[in-house]
Amino acid sequence: MATLTVWKFDDPGTASTVRARVLDLEREHAIEVHDAVVVTWPVGTKKPTTEQLRSDRGLATAGGALWGLLLGAIFFMPWFGLAFGATMGAAGGALHDFGIDDHFIATVRDRVTPGTSALFLLSSDADRGRVADALADIHAELIATNLTGTDEAALAEIFRED
């Protein structure tokens, strides 16, 4: 089963550092990383920037569609008009069908703000003890939702590039 987690950090630079550590853990077989996105939101900017790992595993083969829908629903919907909002509402409904609910989206939107960063991580098979040890010195707030194997396969099919 894959787990989608969002780790929120109190400064704009920490998410990149943590992603590097998580990738080190993957090389040590302590976690399987399907894909990851770093969100950086410096103080004084109107919106965050995003950087996808662009892995060729898991849902990354969907060409970033999952991340586009999720990040759009979280960070960019408030700045667009009603027509776009209705479209994103439908997309948000689709995300809800896969275990990503409105509460999750609202929680991330409320907590990832200017002056912070976040790591969106789709992973599985984590050795929680080793991961916790490797990240013990990092202060983070963790928001998580689980995707079942069936949900993960369904998302991959829906967002698959033709």
Long-range contacts (C-beta under 8 A, 24 or more apart in sequence): 1-124, 1-146, 1-147, 1-148, 1-149, 1-152, 2-34, 2-58, 2-59, 2-122, 2-123, 2-124, 2-146, 2-147, 2-149, 2-152, 3-121, 3-122, 3-123, 3-124, 3-126, 3-144, 3-145, 3-146, 3-147, 4-99, 4-100, 4-120, 4-121, 4-122, 4-144, 4-145, 4-146, 4-147, 5-119, 5-120, 5-121, 5-123, 5-142, 5-143, 5-144, 5-145, 6-108, 6-112, 6-118, 6-119, 6-120, 6-121, 6-142, 6-143, 6-144, 7-118, 7-119, 7-121, 7-140, 7-141, 7-142, 7-143, 8-108, 8-111, 8-112, 8-116, 8-117, 8-118, 8-140, 8-141, 8-142, 8-143, 9-116, 9-117, 9-118, 9-119, 9-138, 9-139, 9-140, 10-115, 10-116, 10-139, 11-115, 11-116, 11-117, 12-40, 12-41, 12-42, 12-43, 12-115, 12-116, 12-117, 13-40, 13-117, 14-117, 14-138, 14-140, 15-39, 15-40, 15-117, 15-118, 15-119, 16-40, 16-51, 16-117, 17-138, 18-119, 18-135, 18-138, 18-140, 19-53, 19-119, 19-121, 21-134, 21-135, 21-138, 22-119, 22-121, 22-123, 22-131, 24-134, 25-130, 25-131, 25-134, 28-130, 30-126, 30-127, 30-130, 30-131, 30-134, 31-123, 31-124, 31-125, 31-126, 31-127, 31-130, 31-131, 32-123, 32-124, 32-125, 32-126, 33-57, 33-121, 33-122, 33-123, 34-58, 34-59, 34-60, 34-122, 34-123, 34-124, 35-59, 35-60, 35-67, 35-121, 35-122, 36-119, 36-120, 36-121, 36-122, 37-67, 37-71, 37-119, 37-120, 38-117, 38-118, 38-119, 38-120, 39-71, 39-75, 39-112, 39-117, 39-118, 39-119, 39-120, 40-117, 41-112, 41-113, 41-114, 41-115, 41-116, 41-117, 42-114, 42-115, 43-114, 43-115, 44-114, 45-114, 46-79, 47-75, 47-76, 47-79, 48-75, 48-112, 58-122, 58-152, 58-156, 59-122, 59-152, 59-155, 59-156, 59-159, 61-156, 61-160, 61-161, 62-155, 62-156, 62-158, 62-159, 62-160, 62-161, 63-159, 63-161, 65-158, 65-159, 66-155, 66-159, 67-120, 69-94, 69-95, 70-95, 70-100, 70-105, 70-120, 71-120, 73-105, 74-105, 74-108, 74-109, 74-112, 75-109, 75-112, 78-109, 94-158, 98-147, 98-151, 98-154, 98-155, 99-145, 99-146, 99-147, 99-148, 99-151, 100-145, 100-147, 101-145, 104-143, 104-145, 107-143, 108-143, 111-141, 111-143, 122-147
